[in-house]
Amino acid sequence: MPAGRGSGDLALAEAHGIAPLLGAAQASPPGPIDAGLQALFEENAERQSVSHSILLDIAACSATTGFEWLVLNGQPQAAFLYPDAGWRAASGIDLLVPTGQSHHIAHLLRSAGWSPAPSRKPSASLGRAGLRTDPRIILTGSTGSPIALHDRLFFSPGPIGTLLLADADRRPRRSMHRHDVPAPRPDATMALDILLRGNARRWARLAWLVDLSAIVRKLDDAGHARLIALIGQAGIEPLAAASFLTHRALLGALPGRIEDWLTDMAATPEITTRHALHRDAIVRPASVEGALLPAPSRMRLRLPRIARPLAHSLRGRLATWTRKAGQYQRDPATRNDRYPLAFRFARDQLGDEEALHILSFGCSTGEEVFTLRRYFPSARIKGIEVDPARVRICEARRRRAGDPGIRFECAATASGEPPESHDAIFCMAVFRDPVLDLPATRSTAGHLAFEEFDRGIEDLVRALKPGGLLFVEHSNFRVADTGCAPALEPVLHADPPRSGIYPGLYGRDGRRIDGAEETTLGYRKRFSLQTGQA
């Protein structure tokens, strides 16, 4: 690469976390090294050195007090994958600790001199306080660098979490001495972990893709075979294929066995959509996301920090008492472009024409509807919401947007929708009761019943045109268990759930199904049940 690159190129390289790698690469050929990249490389090397010092401090505390921990990414992973850890852009320090031990270990670290992290803004994801915003388990040391303790793996519990934790090398353990930092060695399981993490963020930073490239090139043929087997066991073939296609397009061919596997994979619509999402996330700045969407005008009540644990403990009971007739999900938390995979897949399959009719069932305060307008500029879009207050917010936003192709209705069900009237229906985080998500809840008795879900899906399928698309995610039940399942063909896999509270899953009998995950997000209504044509 030529020296003297512009500030825009440097900013892009830094945003993607690859500036240190570029700076290191320029050091080998003859000629002047780009001063800007070299400065970024040196700065990052210092950050990695600070990160390593922090981990040594934690190791010393672990060796003394006996707590167990594991570093899944960050400086140790960079040291494994690259000749110098400084080549990899420094990231936050996330530690995996045994289930239920995060607050105890945070107390031990505070006793050793660590302090609660400064107050952070609400999580950008949904405005909820989660693992990453809990001051009791996010601490800072003398350098001011924060560490976050997680008492569950990013992709657990569930089948994928079981795969990632199957090897003893990937379980928290006590440090034997102050220089003993527990971290997994590079293997096929680490490759699977990087694959999942990068895909979850649509590879929005090329550094994750470079990490994947580095580890698959370190694996031998048996390691590649093991990775392919793990991908099959996890049921994420489309996700993996799209990620490897993105690697091929940006970083070149992969090792032979993986290339052969990728060549043998059929180019399904899902793989095509996922690959396009990866490409867009890499080339489009994240800062413009949602810039064209009208913002809701409502006030948020912020409780004092000391009162939040009590409010959280009462949340399930209050939700039951305040439930409106026909209301399932009482948490209005939402955000713009919350389901890009479903939205993009629908657009890729349906195109965009004025004749299209799209329904957002359970649209809350309208973020989903106005996001759909960005994907479908010409379509007719309708939002249904059971809460009159939220519908008023939606209407106010529609008036500000001046969009005659959008309308809202206050209703508890879709029973009033004409038969076969919609080309796509989105039912996202609607048939979900927060009480049913709690690990202690074992039955739906007294809460959302499977019969309500079954009737609700029946109404949506009836309103869907043959060949139309239905998207259901973050539900406490499975569409496959409903009476309408034979009329639907699965066409889109859901992304694996990550850290945080994910929906508790229940069967037709109302009993909790432990260790299960809903793996399907999108369905196409069959033209004929007899022929099974889609």
N, C-alpha and C positions, 0 to 999 in steps of 0.2 A: 504494500500500500504506500502511496506517495506521502512524503512528509508535508506538514502544513495543512492538515485537513481543517475544514471550517468548523466553527463553533456548533453548528447544527449537527454535523456528523458526530462530534464528541458527545453532545447531549444525548443523541440517539443511542450511541454505544454505551453510555453510562446508564440510560434508562433500561436498556436490555440486560444490564449486568455483564457485558462482555468487554468493557473498556480495559480492564486489567489483562484479559487474554490477548487483546489486540496489541497492547503495549508490550507484553512479553514476546509476542510473535515478531514484532518489529526489531527486537534486540538482536536477533540472529543474523539477518542479512546485512551486508555492508551498506553504508550510507547513514545519513542522519536519522535519528529516532524522533518521531513526532513528539514534540515537547509536551503537548497537551495530554496525549495518551500516557506518556511516561510519568507525568505528574499524577495522573489518576491511578496508575499502577502502584506507584510508591505510596500514595495515600491509602490505597486498599490494603497493601501489604502491612501497613501499620495497624489498620483495623483488625486484620486477621491475627496479628501479634497480640493485640489487646484481648481479642476473643479467646485466644489460647491461654492467656494469663488468667482470665476469668474462670475458664474451665479447670485450670489447675487449682485455683482457690476452692472451687466446689469439690474437686477430688479430695483435697485435704480435709474438708469438712465431712465428706462421706466416710473417709478412712477413720476419722475420729469418732463420729456419732453413729456410723453403721447404716445410714439410709442407702437405699438402692436407687440408681438412676441410669439413664442411657441417653447419649447424644445421637439423634437420628440423622442430623444433617449439619450444615455449618462447617466450621473450621476442620474438624476431623475428617469429614467426607472429602473436603477440598484437598487435604493432605494425602488422602488415599488416591484420588483421581488424577492429580496433577503433580508435576515435578516440584512445584512450589505452591503452598496453599494461597499465597498472595495472587496467584493467577486467577483465582475465583473471587468474584465480587462478594464481599462480606455480607452475611445475612444475620438475621436475629438469632438468638440462642434459645432454642426450644428443647426442653428436656422431657423425656418420657419417664414417668415414675409409676410405681405400682398403684393399681386401682384403689382409690379411697385414701391415698397417702399424700396428695398434693398439699393440703393445708398443714399437715404435720411437718412435712419437709420444709415448707415455707417458714414455719415457726423456728425450726432448727437453723435455717440460714439467717433469719433475722437475729437470732441469738448470737450468730457468728459475725454480725456486723452489717448484714444486708438490710436495706430499707425498702418499704413499699414504694412502688413506682409512682411518679407524680400522676395526679388525676388525668385521665384520658377522656377524650370525647366518646360519646356512645359509638358502639361498633357500627362501621359504615355498612355492614351487611344488612341488618334489619333493625338497627336501633336498639337491640337488646344487649344487656350486659352478659358476656359469655366468658369462656376461659381466658381469652386474650384481653379482657377488660376488667378482670377481677383483681383488685389491688391486693388481695390476700395471697395470691399466687403469682403475681408479677412483681419482681423485686429489682432493685438496682444496687450495684456495688459502688466502690469508691470512684470508679471511672465514670459512673452515670449510665453505663450500658445496661439495658434491661434484660432479664431472663424470664421466660415463661415456663411454668410447670404444667404438664398435661398428664392427667391420670388415665388417659386412654389414647390409643394410637389414632392418627388422623383418619384412618380408614377402618376403624373398629368401633364397637363390636360387630360381629357378623362374619360371614364366610371369608371375605378378603382379609379382615383383621386376623383371622385364624391363620391364614397362609403366611402373613407377614411375621407373625409371632411364633411360627412353628419351630424355628431354629433357636436354640438356647443363646446363640450369639446376638440375638435381637431382643433379649429380655433385660430389664433393669437388673443391675447387680451392684454390690458394694465395691468401692475403690479399695484396692489392697494397700496403696500408698499414695502420696500426694501427686505423683506423676502418672497415676493410673486413671485414664479417662475412658470409661466404657463406651465403645462405639463399634458398630458392626463392620466387618470387613467387606470389601467389594465382592459381591456374588450376584447370582441371578435374582435373589430376593431384593437386594438393594436396587437393582435395575427396575424391578416391578414397582418398588416404592417411588422411585424417581418418575417413572412412567405415569403413575397415578397422580402424583403431585403436580407434575407439569401439565397434564391434560386438564386437571381440575381448574387450572388458571389459563387454559387455552394456549399454553406456551407463550404467554404474553411477554415473558422475558426470555430471550434466547439463551441466557445462561443455563436454564434448566435443560434445554435441548442439547446444549454442549455437554452438560453433565451426563445425559443419557448416552450421547455419542462416546464419551470418554470411557464409561463403564462397559458398554457392549464391546468396545475394542480391547478391553482388558480381559474379557471372558474368553475362554477357549471354546471349542466346538461343543463340548459337553455342557458348558455353562449356557451357551445359546439354546441348546435343546431344552435345558431346564427352564429357561426363561419362557420359551414358547409353551412348555407344559404348564407353567404357572399362569400364563395368560389364559389358557383354556380352562384351567380349574377355577379361575376367578370369573370366567364368563365375560371377558372384556375384549373380545377379538375386534369388534369394530372400532372401539376406542384406541386400541393398540395399533391397528392397521393405519388409521388416520394419522396417528402420531409419527409412525415410521415413514409414511408418505411425506409428512412435513419435514422430517429429517432428510429424506432423500432430495427434496426440492431445495433445501437451504444449505445442507452440509455434505451432500453427496451420498454415494451408495453405502449400504450397511454391510457387515460381514456376511459371507455366503449363505449360511443356513437361514439367517433372518431374511435376507433378500429372497431366497427361495420360498419361504413361508409367505412373504408379502406378495410375491408373484402369484402364488396359488390361491390367495384370497379373492373372492368375487368382489367386484367393485359395486357394492350396494349403495342405494341412495343415502343411507345413514352414514357410510364412510365418506361419501362425497361431501355431505353437509358438514360433518365434523372437520374434515380437512379444510374446507372453506372458512370455517370459524377460526381455526388455528391461524390461517393466513391473515385474516382480517385483524385478529388480536395482535399480531406481530407488526403489521404495517400501519395500523391506525392508532393514533394517540388515545390513551384512555381518558384524558382530561376532557374530551368533548362529549363523553357519554352522557346522555340525558340532557344535553344543553338545549335541545329544541322542544323539550317536553314541558308543558305548563305545570308549575309547582302547586301543590295543594295549599290552601290558606287555612291553617288550623294551628292552634296553640298546643304545645306539649307541656304537660305537668311533670316537672323534675322533682322527685322526692329527695330529701336529704339522704346522704349515703347510709347513715345509721339506720334509716327506716326501710331501706330496700330489701334486706333479707326477710323481714316480717311480711312485707307486701308480697314478695315472691312466694312465701309459704302459704299465704292465703289466696293466692291467685286461682288455684283450681276450684276452691270452694266458692269464691265470689263469681267465677265464670259460670258455675252451675246455677247459682241463684239468679244471675242476671241474663240468662239465656233467653233470647226471643224465640217465639214459635218458628220452627223451621230453621233455626240458626245452629250451625255446627262449630265452625271456627270462630271464636270470639276475639282472637288477637288480630287487630287491624294492621299489624306490621307488614310492610310490603316495600318494594322499591322498583325503580325503573329498570326495565330489561332484566328481570329476575330470572327468566328462563330462556336464554338466547338459543339453546339447542332446539327446543320445541318451536320457538318462533321462526328460526331460520329454516328448519326442516319443513315447516308448513309453507313458507314462502317458496322454497325450492320445488316443492311438489305441486303447489296450486298456482304459482305465478301471482300476478297482481292485475286484476281487472275489476271494473265497476260492478260487474254482476256477482262478484263474490260476497257472501254473507258470513260473517264471523261472530261468534258468541263468546264472551268472557263471563263465565258463570261464577259468581262470587267475586266480583271485581273490586271489593273494598273501596278505596278512595280514588280509583281510576288509573293508577299507575300502569296496570297491565293493558288497559284499553288504549291509552295514549302511546304506549310502547308499540302495540300492534299497528297503530296508524303509521309509525315510522317504517315498519316492515311491509305494510299494505297501504300505500298512499291512496289507492282508488277504491278500496273495498268499503262495503257497508259494515260497520262494527257496532255491536250492541253489548252493553254491560248489564248484568243482573246482579243486584245486591239486596240482601234482606234488611239491612240496617238503614232506616230512612235518613239518619244524620249523615251517613257516608254517601248516600245517593245525592243529598243536597250539595255535598262537596264536589262530587263528580259533575253535577250540572253546572256549578259555578265554574269549574275548570273548562267545561265544554263551551260555555258562553265566552270565556276569555279567549279560547282557541278559535272560536268562530267556525267550527267544523260541522256542517250540516249532515255529514255522513256518519256521525257518531250519535248514539242515543243511549239513554239509561232507563232502567225500570226497577222499581222496588218490588221484589217478589222473593218468596222463600224457595220456590222450585222452578223448574223449567217446564212444568206441565202445561203452561199456557202457550208455549212455542208451537207454531204450526208444524205438522209432520214434514220431515225431509226438507227443511227450510235453510239449513246452515251447511256451509262447506267445511268449516272447521269449528270445533268447540274446545275451549280451554277450561279445565276444572282443576285449578292448581291450589293446593293447600286449603281446600274447602271442607272435605269430609274428614276433618281432623279435630279431635277434642284434646286440649292440652293435658287434661287429667289422664287420658289414655297413653300419653307419651311417657309418663312417670314410670320408672322401673318397678315401683311397688305395686302398680295397678296390674291385676292379673285377669280382669274380666271387664266387659263393657256394660255390665249390669248397672242401671241407673244413669248411663251416659249415652253416647251415640251408639245406636244399635245397627247391626249389619243390615236389617230389613230396611232401614232408612237409606243406607248407602245403596242397596240394591234397587230401590224405587227411584232414587235420584239418578243413577246411571241409566236405568231404563228410560227415564224421561229424556235424557241427553241423547241416547242412541236413537230414540224415536224422532227427535228433532234434527238428526244428522242425515244428510243426503247419502245415498249409496255411493261409495267411493270417497266419502268425506273422512276427515281426520278428527279423532278424539284424543285429547291429551289429558291425562290424569296423573298428578304427582303429589307427594307429601300427603298421602291418605292413610287412615288407620286400617284400611281393608284393601283387598286385591280385586281388581277388575276381573281377573280370571275366575274368581269364585262366584260371580254374579250370574243371574239367569241369562243375561245378554251376551255373555262371553262367546258363544258360538257365532254370533253375528259380527264379531270383531277379529281382525287379523293383526297381530302385533307387528309393528313396523319400525319401532324406535326404542332402543335400550336407554334406560336411565343411567346417569352417571352414578358411580358408587358413592354412598354417603360418606361424609368426612366427620371430623371431630365436631362435637356438639350434640344436642338432643335431636335425634332423628325420630320419625314417627314410629310409635309402637304398632306392631302388626297383629291383627286379630282375625280369626277364622269365622266361618259362618255360625259356629256355635257360640261366638262371643268370647272365646278363650284366647289368651295371648299366645302367639307363636314365637317362641324364643329362638334367637339366632337367625331369623329370616329377614330378608330384604326384598322389597319390590323391585324387580329388575326391568320392568317394562314401563315406558313413559308414553309412547304413542301407539295408536291403533287406527286401522282403516276399516270402515264399515264395508262389509262384503256386499257385492251386488246380488249374490244368490247364496243362500245357505245350502242348497242342493249341490251346486257345483263347486262352492268354496272359492269362486273367483274373487279377486280383489280389484 
